[in-house]
Amino acid sequence: MKGRFISDGSEAPRQFAHPPPAGYNPQMLNSPAQTQLNFKQIDVFSAQPFMGNPLAVVLGADGWTTEQMQRFANWTNLSETTFLLSPTHPLADYKVRIFTTSQEFPFAGHPTLGSCHAWLEAGGAPKNADEVVQECGAGLVKIKRRDGRLAFAAPPLTKTGPLDDGLLNRLVRGLGLSPADVLGHQWLVNGPRWNGLHLRSAALVLSIKPDFSQLTGLDFGLIGAYPSGHAAQFEVRGFAITDGPIEDPVTGSLNAGFAQWLIGAGVAPSKYIASQGTALGRAGRLYLEQDGAGSVWVGGDAVTRVNGTLST
């Protein structure tokens, strides 16, 4: 369902400390004259206050260096922080750079929806009234309103196919699974390098207690189906070991990859709702749909919870 774009209308820090990024210089955020930029914190993938995945957004960050952006993202201590810039591609409406606490991503899901929401709310006017085009490290990403929510077109997977036996066995051991618990497995790389496992039920997904000592260096996601009649068709969990270890509350890139894989394989319907964050006490909801052209759209709510200015 198309809709015209118009401008409309925190999480506590994680309980672990991140080391400063490589090459960090404590003077890198200093400048001769203090400047102020608009700053927002967006709750993404939940309509319930403080029950989604928070995103920090800095608007008008064209003058910032990569080192400044990385240091600020490390300081916010959220899963991702984004910086909105003027586009360099003629078809793009804005450019975004996406940082975790320790690295830059070419693409990520909740930063895409949250950044688009922030850009529109700040008065951004897209070239095409029916869609926004975001420029990021993965190229151009289209964003539309579908069923009243922002939704992005999932970018192509840059690596797919089954996991090799050694990697699969390592995940099975580290998650306390038996081989029979795994219905399928797949590389889901679209920026983040997800290892995806399709498990036999949502209840099993929720019961998992990873042994992170056996999973060093692996980012992985789990999906399992709910019984018929549940409000969501699937439960998803995502674990970012390279930046943690930490369980991500709600993960757009992972759900995009799962939908491309499972809809394409005929395992999931062409339109479904995924729940994520339940194990963390969150209420994330993602709305996945494959359109007639074969593109997968990932939608969800995005609500501004913090509005202010950033002084440097």
N, C-alpha and C positions, 0 to 999 in steps of 0.2 A: 504494500500500500504506500503510495507516494504522498509526501506532504511538503509544503513549501517551508523553507527555513526562515524562521524569525527568531530574534533574540528573546529569550524568556527568563521570566523570573530572574573527629580526629582520633585519628587513632592515636592511642598512647604509644610512645616509642617502644620498639621491640626490646626485649629483655636480654640483649646482648650488645656488646660494643663492636663496632667495625673499625679496623685499623685504617688510618689515612690512606688514600689512594697512592699508588706508586708515583713518585715524583712530586708529592705534595710539598708545597712551599707555604708556610704560614702567612706570608705576605701576599699570596696570590689574589685574595679578595680585596686587598687594600687599593684604594685609588686616591689621587691627590684631592679630589673633590667628592663629597658624598653624593650618591645618586639614589633615586627611588624608582622602583618598578612596581607595577601592579602584580599582586600575588593572590592566588586562590587555592583552596583545598577542596577537592571534589570527592564526593562519595559515589563510587561507580558500581553499577550492577546490583543496586538494591534501592527500593523505594522507602525502606524503613531507615530512619536516622541512625547513622553510625553502624550499619549492619552490612555494608558493602566493602569495597576495597578503596582506601583513601589514595588520592593522587595529589601531589603538589605541582602547581603550574605557575611558572614565571612568564609573564607576558612582556613582549618588547625587548627580548634579551639579545638583540642583534650585536650589541657591543661587548658581549661576554666571550671570553676565550673558553676553549674546551676544558682547560684546567680549572677555571672558575666554576663552570657548570658541574664538573665532577665533584669538586669540593663541596659545593652547596648541596648536591644530591646526597653526599655522604653525611652531611650535617642534618638534613631532614630525617634521615634514618627510616624512610618509607621504602616500600618495594620499588617504586619508581618515582622520579621527578622529571617533569618535562619543561622545555624552554621553547616558547613560541617566537618564531622569527619571520621576517619577510620572505616570501617564496622566491626561489631562483628558477623554477620551472614555469613556463608561460601558462600552463594549464592549472597550476596549483593555486589555491586560495591562501594558504599559509604553509610554513615549514615548521616541523617539530623535530627536536632532538630529545632522545629518551635515555635517561641514565638510571641505573640502579645505584646502590651505594658504592659500587666498585668498578663498574664498566658501563659503556654505552651500548645500547641495543639498536639495531636497524629498524626494528618494529616490535611493538607489544600491544596487546589488546585493550586493557583498561586504560592505558595512557592515550590510546587513539580516541576512544569515546570521551574521556574526561577532557582532553585537550580541545577537541572539537566543541564540546559544550562550553568550555571557558571562552573560546574564541568567539562563538556566537553571542554569548552573554555580554561580552565586552564590546559588542557592536559590529562584529565581523559580518560582512555581506558577501556571500559567495557569488562567483561569476555566473553560475547556473542556479536559478532559484530552487531547483529540485534536488540538488546535491552539493556537498562540499567535497573538494579534492584536497587531500592532505599530502604534502611532500615529506618524505622521511627517508631514512637510509635504505629502506626496502623498495623505494620508488614512490609511485603515486597510489594512494589508497582512497577509494570512494566511500563516502559516508552519506547515508540518507535517513529520513524518518520513515520508519516502517511500524505500523500499528501504534503510532504515537511515541515511539522511542527512537533514539539514535541507533543506527546499526552500521557496521562497517563491512565492506566486502572483503572476505578472507583472502589474503595474498596467497599466491601459489606456494606450495611446500617446496623448499629447496633441497630437501632430502626426505625420502620416504622409503617404504619397504620394510620387511620384517627385521627385527633385531637378530644379531648373530647369536649362536647358542651360548657362547661364553657370557655375553652381556645379559641375556635373558636369565641364565642360571644365577648370575650374581644378583639380579633384581629379585628373583624368586626367593633366594636365601635371605636377603636383607629385609624382605617384607614378611617373612614367615609364612610363605605360601607353599602350596603343593602345585606341581605342574597342572593338575586337573582344575585348579582354581582360575587359570588363565585361559580365556576363550580366544584371545588374539593379542598380537603385539605389533608395534609399528614405530618407526622413526617419524617424528612430527616436528620438522625443523622449518620455522618460518621467521626466524630472528633468534629467539631462544631455541635451544637444542633439546627438545622434549623427547623422552623415551616413553611411549604410551603403552599402557596395559589395559586391555578390556577384561574385567573380572566378571565372575558368574553372577554377582548380585550387588545392589547398592548397599545392602547390610554388610557384606564382606568389605566393600570399599571403606565404610565407616569404621570397621573394627580394626583396620590396619594400624600397627604401631611399628614404624620403621626402625631398624637397627642401623643408624646412620654410619656406624663404624665400618659397615660393609658396603656403603653406597657412596664413598668419597668421589667427588667429581661428577656425579650423575644428577641431572635434572630430570624428574620423572613425573608422570601423571597417571592417575587411575580413574577408570570410569566403570560403572556398573548400573544395570537397569533396575528400576523400581517395579513392584508388582502393578498390574493394571489397576487403574483407578486413583493412583497417586497424583498429586498436583504437578509433580515433575516426572519426566520419564527416566531421567538418569541422575545419579549422584557422581560428582567429580571431585577429586582432590589433586592438588599440584604441589610438588616439593622442589624448591630451588636450593640445591645443595651448594652450588658454586657461590652463592651469596649468603650462606647461612651456616648450618642448615636451617631452613625456615619453611613452614607450610604457608603457601600463599592463600589469602582469603578467597579471592575470586580471580580467575585467570582467563582473559579473553583469547590470548594466543593459543593456549592449550585447548580450549573448547573449540576454537576455529579448526585446529588440526584434527581433533576427534571427530567433528562433524564432517569434514572433508573425507576422512577415512571411512567412517561407519555408514554415512549416507551413501557414499560411493560404492561400498561393499554390499548394500542392501540390508545391513544390520539395523540401522536406525531409520525411522521414517523421515520424509523430506522436510518435516517441520516438527520441532519438539522443544521442550523446556528442560534445561539442565539446572540442577541445584548444586551450589558449591559453598563451602564455608561452614556447613553444619557441624563438623567436628570441632570448629573453633568458636561455636556460638554465634555465627553470622547467619545471614539470610540472603545469600547471593542467588540471583536468578538471571539466567542467560537464555535468550530466545534465538534459537538456531533455525535457519530456513534455507533450503536450496531453491533458487528461482528457476524459471523455465529455461534460462540460458545455461544452467549448471553452476552458477556462482553461489557460494555459501555466504549468507549474511549472519552476522553476530550482533545481536541487539541487547540493550539493557538500559536501565535508568541511570541518569547522572544528575546529581543534585549538589549545588554549591553549599558547603557547610562553613567555610571560612573565606572572608573577603578582606583584603587589606593591602598594605604597601610593604615592600621589602627595601630596607636601607642597606647600602653597601659603602 
